[in-house]
């Protein structure tokens, strides 16, 4: 009788353990995943204080300022990114999207969905819609965002188009082979246009969202070559992991922009 009681207790404990283990696995699986893959060094900052350093592949620290020395790959759900040398950025996870905050530098990206937005010192850039080319073999949009000296550029190199909203302004379509130029918390000056007639307004509502002609310009061939070169082999780079040496320059005392 005592042995049967002990067996029942063991069975109950085992059942509880299995339930907890299963719940824990499901909970972990539901969390968004991200990997940081340095090709050089990545320094972690809280405010102006350095709190860590990565030289090999590691989990992506959420909402943490990262200073790149060399290059750094970031692997997310439906997105790959490569941050270039001296780039300062962070990635914050929201319930249904992520925010890439770019303090300075350049980041190239390959996106399979629009669950990503961008923030620079002067702008908040949301992707309202990601339009992938049906003929695209990779099924991703390849582009870049860079910010320096008060100017931000965001461009699409291949794979489709992005419908963007900058600081709650009008939607702007950036098509493949073009970039959007932003400066001083606003677009470059655009000549004023005459008010549209009633007929023109009706036609405009049926056409594509308005595009600011002075802000969207063609991308140079050199930029196309760089982006395609970096992101063309991104799958192999992320599959192989990271690590390796980096430059010898010391990290800045503070990653904040001058």
N, C-alpha and C positions, 0 to 999 in steps of 0.2 A: 504493500500500500504506500509506504514511504517512497519507494523507488518510482512509482507511478506519479506521485505528487511532484517529485523532483523533475521528472521528465516533462510534466506539464509546465512547470516554471521555466525550464530551459526552452521549451517550445514557444512560450509567451515572449521571453527575452529575445529569442531569435527572430520572431515575427516583428517585434518592435524595432530591432536593429535593421531588418530588411526594409521596413517602411521608412525609417529615417534615412537610410542610405539611398533609397530610391528617390525620396523627396529632395534630398541634397543634390542628387545628380540632375534631376529635372530643373531645379532652381538654377544650378550652375549653367546648364545648357541654354536657359532662357536669357542669360546675361549677354550683352553685346561683347564681342571679342575684338581684340586689336593686338597687333604685334609691332614692336619697334625693332628695326634691323639696321644697325649702324654699319657704315663702311668708313670707319674712322672713330670718332668719339662723339658722344652726346652728353651734355651736361644738364642736370636738372636743377631748376631754381624755384624757390618759394620767395616771391618778392625779389630782393637783391641778393639773397643768400643762396649759395650753391649747396644743395642737399644730396646730390648723388651724381653718378657718372656711369654710363653704359658704353661698353666696347663690343659686346656681343648681343645676339638676339635676346629680347626680353619682352614681357608684357608691356603694352602701352600704358604709361601712367596718365590717368585721366585728369584733365584740367590742371596740368603742370607745365610751366614754361620750360621749353627745351631749346638749348643752344647747340647748333650742329657745327662740328669741326670735321670737315671732309664731306661726306654725303650720308643721308639717312633715309632708308625706306620705311614706309608705314603701311601695314596691311590691315584693312578693315573689311567688314562685310560689304561687298559690292563696290569696293574702292581700293585703289593702290595710290600711294603718293611717294614722291622722292623729294626730300628737302635738300637744297644745295648748301655749299659751304657758307658759314657765317649766317645762316638763316636762324631766326628766333621765332618759334611758333608754339602753339599749344592746341590740343584737341579736347573739346568738352563733349561728353555724351549726354544727349537729351533722350527723353522716352522714345521718340521715333526718328531722331536724326542726330547728326553730329555737327559741331561748329568748329571750323578751322580758323583760329585766330593767328594772323600773320603780323607780327610786330615789325619785322624787316626781313628782306631776302626774297628767295624764289622757291616756289614749290610746284612741281609738275604732278599732274594727276591723271588717272584713268578711272572713269566712273561708269558704273552699270545702272545706276539709279540716281534720282535727285535728292536722296536723303543726306544732303550735305549743304552747309551754308558757309560763307566766308565773312570774316571780320578783320578789318585793318585799323590802324590808328584813326582813320577818318571816315570809313565806310562800313556799312553792313550790307552784304551782297547775298541775296537769296536766290536760289535756283527755283523758279516757279515751275518750270517744265524742262525736262531733258528729252530731246528728240534724237533718237539714234537712227542712223542710216540703216535701211533694211539690207543694203548690200555689204554692210560692215562685217568682215570675217570675225573680228575679235568680240563684237557685241559690246564695245565700250566706247566712250567718248574720251579723247585724249586732249588735254589742254594744260594750262598753267596759270598761276597767279603770282605776281611779284609786286613788292612795294619798296620804294626807296625815295628819299628826298621829297616826301610829300606827294609822290605820284604812284598810282596803282595801275597795273595792267592785268587784265584777265582775258585770256584768249582761248580759242578752240582751234586745234591743229587738224584733227581728223575724227571721223566717227559720227558726226552729227551736229546739232545746234543746241544752244542753251537760251532759254527765255529767262532773263534776269530782272530783278528789281533791286535798285540801289537806294538805300535810305528811304524806303517807302515811296519812291518816285514812280514814274510811268514804266511799264514793262519794256525791256530792250532785248531784241533778238540778236544774239551773236552767233553767226553762222561759221561753218568750218572755213578756216583760212583767214579769220578776222579776229581782232582783239578790241576790247573796250578800254579806253583811256580815261582815268579818273584822277582828279587833283583837287587839293584844298577842300576836301569834304564835299565836292560837287563835280559835275562834269565840266569839261572845258567849255568855254563860252560857245553858244550856238546862236547863229543869227535868228532874230525874231522873224516869224512868218505871219503872213496875213491870215486873219481868221477864216476858217473854211466855210464855204457856202453850205446850205442845207443838203444839196445833192452830193457834195463831196463828203459830208459827214456820213451820209447813208452808205456810201461806198467804203469809207474807212472802217465802219463797224463790221463789214464783211471780210475785210482784208486781214493780213497778219497784224499783230500788235505793232505799235509805232517803233521805229528804229531811229535813234539820234544819229544823223549822217555824219556830223562832225566828230562824234565820239568813237564810232566804230571804224577801224581802218584795217587794211590788209596786213597780214603777218609777213615778216621778212622770210626769205628762203632759209637763212641761217637759223632762225628760231625754229622753223619747221624741222630742220635736220636735227637740231639738238633734242627737241621733244621726242621725235620719233626714235632717235637713237637711244635715249634713256628709257623710254617706255616700251620700246619694241621687244626687249628681252626681259620685261619686268616680271613675267611669270617665272622664269628661270632664276632670277635674282631672289625673289621671295621664297621660292621652293628650296633654294640652297641655303637660306639663312644668311646671317651677317657675320661681322667680325672684321679683323684686319687692323692694320695700323692707320694712323692719321697724321695730320700735320703736327708740328712741334709748337705752334703758336699757342700761348696760354689763353684760357677763356677770359672774357671780359669780367671786370669786377662786378658789373651789373649789366644784364641783357637789355635794359631799357634803351630806347632810341635816344640819341643826343638831342 
